[in-house]
Amino acid sequence: MKRKKSLASQLILIVVVLVLLNVLSTRFFMRLDFTGDQIYTLSKATKDILRSLDEPVTVTAYFTKGSQPEIEKARKDFQDLLIEYSNISKGMVNYEFVNPNDDPQVEQEAAQAGIQPLVLNVREKDQVKQQRVYLGAKLAMGDRTDIIPVIQPGAAMEFTLSSAIKKLSVVDKASVGFVQGHGQPSINAMMQAMEQLQVLYNIAPVNLSDESADLSQYLTLAIVAPTDSFSDFELRRLDDYLANGGRLFIAHNHVEGDFQTMQGNLNPSNLSGWLAEKGLMIENHFIVDKSAGNIGVRQQTGFMTFTRQIPFHYWPAIRKFPNMPVTKGLNEVLLQFASVINFNGDTIIKFTPILQTSEKSGTLSVPLYFNIEKQWSDRDFPLAGQTVGAILQGPIVGQVHSKIILITDGDFAINGEGQNAQPKPADNISLMVNSIDWLSDDTGLIELRTKEVTSRPLDELEEGKRATYKWVNFLLPIVLIVVLGLVRMQLRRKKRTKRMEEGYV
């Protein structure tokens, strides 16, 4: 009887401890993050944003419950994230989860807020059915609201949520100007970059020829893909802007490729000459790189016409980056034609390469003809680590410290407009937005933006090494099995011989 009482007491104690641990775990949340990019660890930027909140934020998460495993995982990840946000902000972030599928009124509220369901095909009892799934959230701070229409399963959510909170908490946005009037694409032609920049900045077109335009109001001026020359007055205004500590982001096509004529030529804009006065010398060459993007080439075989993807070595794929805020977290930036930058300016000005070609690259002089059928060999890529993007900082003009970021491809983040609009790789967009963030001295979201980028291209191997690894992978298991069989056979033979000896027991 006494033993039974003792057993019951122990069981009750275990239950109490488990309940207590469960309660404490909800109040003092923690988790260990073993991912390479620390995907599940909140960044310093997020913590700074949360600790600087002076008004509470309410997050209403519209999530469908009991759907596919990926949806359930996204729901759980988002809930864990909100728990951490609430803890770090000391209760300034409040949240609730609602399931619009259970209540038509909640579904209507979600629709009015701008959160639309996704329609997924779900298999139930050997039948495929369509299910309306909600994965959105509404954030409210005072009378200001912001919407996250879809929280992508599998993607890191921190940037999305922190950006939305930052967007609500910033009252007076700083201004960033995009210089227009020299053949540059409009602001609307960079929709992916604008979507991120407009979280923190007021983006405005700038006309340098307008004498009444006050350039000092812009934290950063961006000059993207000019095709025409600047007047002497406009270049003097840029000099004055730098002399007063201004920051310039320049994405400039020093060379241009034309697929209609399949020819490459120099850009006639005089911007390269102005940059040369600052010590930034852009060579009159096209970079070619063994690590490159692909283009589709139409081929006809008999009556069949198909498109074949081939490497286009004039489009360098940059895959190695310095550990700097501008490039942190980037995996691959694809440029469409670029040129080499050298610096021969004053030693008191700091020149820092941020984009460099692979170990197998080369240059070709302009003008040139793009020969798609060319058979490339390693002899075409005798150079390594050529700089195609760089930072210049110091007293560039006058005595005041200023900064320039120069990328020798003006189109790397341009989507285009209308039916010609094309999506750009996420890392290309991050490079442009990070650059403007860094120049503008608001580094808060730089380290978050690339946290969700998960593409990790494999290192390229030479043909010989690739064949060696392939044969090793094929033969090694067979060799190990044969060796194991021979060892076992030898052991069994020894045992059998021992049994046949006299006196064996």
Residue pairs with C-beta under 8 A, 6 or more apart in sequence:
26 83
28 87
29 80
29 83
29 84
29 87
31 40
31 80
33 39
33 40
33 41
37 329
37 451
39 156
39 451
39 452
42 84
42 85
42 88
42 158
43 158
43 447
43 448
43 451
44 447
45 162
45 443
45 444
45 445
45 446
45 447
45 448
46 85
46 88
46 158
46 162
46 448
47 88
48 444
49 162
49 165
49 166
49 169
49 444
50 85
50 88
50 89
50 92
50 93
50 165
51 88
51 89
52 169
53 89
53 92
53 93
53 165
53 169
54 169
55 92
55 141
55 142
55 169
56 91
56 92
56 93
56 94
56 141
57 89
57 92
57 93
57 94
57 139
57 140
57 141
57 165
57 168
57 169
58 94
58 95
58 96
58 139
58 140
58 141
59 82
59 93
59 94
59 95
59 96
59 137
59 138
59 139
59 161
60 95
60 96
60 98
60 137
60 138
60 139
60 140
61 75
61 78
61 79
61 82
61 95
61 96
61 97
61 98
61 136
61 137
62 98
62 99
62 100
62 106
62 110
62 113
62 115
62 134
62 135
62 136
62 137
62 138
63 71
63 74
63 75
63 78
63 97
63 98
63 99
63 134
63 135
64 71
64 99
64 100
64 101
64 117
64 131
64 132
64 133
64 134
64 135
65 72
65 75
65 99
65 101
65 102
66 72
67 120
67 122
67 131
67 133
68 120
68 122
68 133
70 153
70 154
71 120
71 133
71 135
71 153
73 153
74 135
74 151
74 152
74 153
74 154
75 97
75 135
77 157
78 137
78 151
78 157
79 95
79 97
81 157
81 158
81 161
82 93
82 95
82 161
85 93
85 95
85 161
86 92
86 93
86 94
86 95
93 165
98 106
99 106
99 134
100 106
100 107
100 109
100 110
100 117
100 134
101 107
101 132
101 134
110 116
110 117
110 134
110 136
113 136
113 138
113 145
113 147
114 147
114 149
115 134
115 136
115 137
115 138
115 147
115 149
116 136
116 149
117 132
117 133
117 134
118 132
118 133
118 134
118 135
118 150
119 130
119 131
119 132
119 133
120 130
120 131
120 133
121 128
121 129
121 130
121 131
122 128
122 129
122 130
122 131
123 129
135 150
135 151
135 152
135 153
136 147
136 148
136 149
136 150
136 151
137 147
137 148
137 151
137 161
137 164
138 145
138 146
138 147
138 148
139 145
139 146
139 147
139 148
139 164
139 165
139 168
140 168
141 165
141 168
141 169
144 168
145 168
146 164
146 167
146 168
148 160
148 161
148 164
151 157
151 160
155 452
156 451
156 452
158 448
158 451
158 452
159 445
159 448
159 449
159 451
159 452
162 445
162 448
163 196
163 199
163 445
163 448
166 199
166 200
166 444
166 445
167 199
167 200
170 200
173 200
173 201
173 202
174 200
174 201
174 202
174 219
174 440
174 442
175 201
175 202
175 203
175 204
175 217
175 218
175 219
176 197
176 201
176 202
176 203
176 204
176 218
176 219
176 220
176 221
176 222
176 436
176 440
177 203
177 204
177 205
177 206
177 215
177 218
177 220
177 221
177 222
178 184
178 187
178 203
178 204
178 205
178 206
178 221
178 222
178 223
178 224
179 205
179 206
179 207
179 208
179 221
179 222
179 223
179 226
180 186
180 205
180 206
180 207
181 207
181 208
181 209
182 226
182 227
182 228
182 229
182 230
182 269
183 225
183 226
183 227
183 228
183 269
184 223
184 224
184 225
184 226
184 227
185 224
185 225
185 414
185 416
185 417
186 205
186 417
187 194
187 203
187 205
188 194
188 417
189 414
189 415
189 416
189 417
189 421
190 224
190 413
190 414
190 415
190 432
191 415
191 421
192 413
192 415
192 423
192 424
192 429
193 413
193 429
193 432
193 433
194 203
196 429
196 433
196 449
197 203
197 433
197 436
199 445
200 437
200 442
200 444
200 445
201 219
201 436
201 440
204 218
206 213
206 215
206 218
206 221
207 213
208 230
208 233
208 234
208 237
208 238
209 231
209 233
209 234
215 221
215 237
215 240
215 241
215 246
216 241
216 244
216 246
218 246
219 247
219 439
219 440
219 441
220 246
220 247
220 248
220 249
220 436
220 439
220 440
221 238
221 241
221 246
221 247
221 248
221 249
222 248
222 249
222 250
222 251
222 436
223 248
223 249
223 250
223 251
223 252
223 271
224 249
224 250
224 251
224 410
224 413
224 414
225 251
225 252
225 253
225 410
225 411
225 414
226 252
226 269
226 271
226 410
227 253
227 267
227 268
227 269
228 268
228 269
229 268
229 269
229 270
229 271
230 238
230 269
230 270
230 271
230 274
235 270
235 274
238 248
238 274
239 397
240 397
241 248
242 248
242 396
242 397
242 398
242 402
242 404
243 397
243 398
243 400
243 402
244 400
244 402
245 400
245 401
245 402
246 402
247 402
247 403
247 404
247 439
247 440
248 402
248 403
248 404
248 405
248 439
249 404
249 405
249 432
249 435
249 436
249 439
250 271
250 275
250 404
250 405
250 406
250 407
251 407
251 409
251 410
251 411
251 412
251 413
251 432
252 267
252 269
252 271
252 272
252 275
252 282
252 406
252 407
252 408
252 410
253 267
253 337
253 408
253 409
253 410
253 411
254 266
254 267
254 272
254 282
254 284
254 339
254 408
255 264
255 265
255 266
255 267
255 284
255 285
255 286
255 337
255 338
255 339
255 366
256 264
256 265
256 266
256 267
256 337
257 263
257 264
257 286
257 314
257 336
257 337
257 370
258 264
258 265
259 370
262 369
262 370
262 372
263 367
263 368
263 369
263 370
264 286
264 314
264 337
264 366
264 367
264 368
264 369
264 370
265 366
265 367
266 284
266 366
266 367
272 282
275 281
275 282
275 406
276 282
278 345
278 392
278 396
278 397
278 404
279 343
279 344
279 345
279 346
279 349
279 351
279 392
280 341
280 343
280 345
280 390
280 392
280 404
280 406
281 341
281 342
281 343
281 344
282 339
282 340
282 341
282 408
283 339
283 340
283 341
283 342
283 363
284 339
284 365
284 366
285 339
285 340
285 363
285 364
285 365
285 366
286 314
286 337
286 338
286 339
286 363
286 364
286 365
286 366
286 368
287 314
287 316
287 335
287 337
287 338
287 339
287 340
287 357
287 361
287 362
287 363
287 386
287 388
288 313
288 314
288 316
288 361
288 362
288 363
288 364
288 380
288 381
289 313
289 316
289 317
289 357
289 358
289 360
289 361
289 362
289 381
290 311
290 313
290 358
290 360
290 361
290 376
290 378
290 381
290 460
291 316
291 317
291 318
291 319
291 357
291 358
291 360
291 361
291 460
292 311
292 312
292 313
292 314
292 315
292 316
292 317
293 311
293 312
293 315
293 316
293 317
293 334
293 336
294 309
294 310
294 311
294 312
295 309
295 310
295 312
295 315
296 307
296 308
296 309
297 307
297 308
297 309
297 310
297 372
298 305
298 306
298 307
298 308
299 305
299 306
299 307
299 308
310 372
311 376
313 376
313 380
314 337
314 370
315 334
315 335
315 336
315 337
316 334
316 335
316 338
316 357
316 358
316 361
316 388
317 332
317 333
317 334
317 335
317 358
317 457
318 332
318 333
318 334
318 335
318 355
318 356
318 357
318 388
318 389
319 331
319 332
319 358
319 457
320 356
320 358
321 327
321 328
321 330
321 354
321 355
322 352
322 353
322 354
324 352
324 354
325 434
325 437
325 438
325 443
325 446
325 447
326 354
326 391
326 405
326 431
326 434
326 435
326 438
326 446
327 354
327 355
327 431
327 434
328 434
328 446
328 447
328 450
329 430
329 447
329 449
329 450
329 451
329 453
330 427
330 430
330 431
330 450
330 453
331 427
331 453
331 455
331 456
331 457
332 425
332 427
332 455
332 457
333 355
333 412
333 425
333 427
333 428
333 431
334 412
334 425
334 428
335 355
335 388
335 407
335 408
335 409
335 412
336 409
336 411
336 412
337 409
337 411
338 388
338 407
338 408
338 409
339 388
339 408
340 363
340 386
340 387
340 388
340 408
341 353
341 387
341 388
341 389
341 390
341 406
341 408
342 387
343 351
343 390
343 392
345 351
345 392
346 394
348 394
348 395
349 392
349 393
349 394
349 395
349 396
350 391
350 392
350 393
350 394
351 390
351 391
351 392
352 390
352 391
352 392
352 393
353 387
353 389
353 390
354 389
354 390
354 391
354 405
355 387
355 388
355 389
355 390
355 407
356 385
356 386
356 387
356 388
356 389
357 383
357 384
357 385
357 386
357 388
358 384
358 385
358 460
359 384
359 385
360 378
360 381
360 384
361 381
361 383
361 384
361 385
361 386
362 380
362 381
362 382
362 383
363 383
363 386
388 407
388 408
388 409
389 405
389 406
389 407
389 408
390 405
390 406
391 403
391 404
391 405
392 403
392 404
392 405
392 406
393 401
393 402
393 403
393 404
394 401
394 402
395 401
395 402
396 402
396 403
396 404
403 439
405 435
405 438
405 439
407 431
407 435
412 424
412 428
412 431
412 432
413 424
413 428
413 429
413 431
413 432
414 424
415 421
415 422
415 423
415 424
416 422
426 453
427 450
427 453
427 455
430 449
430 450
430 453
433 449
434 446
434 449
434 450
437 443
437 444
437 445
437 446
438 446
461 469
498 504
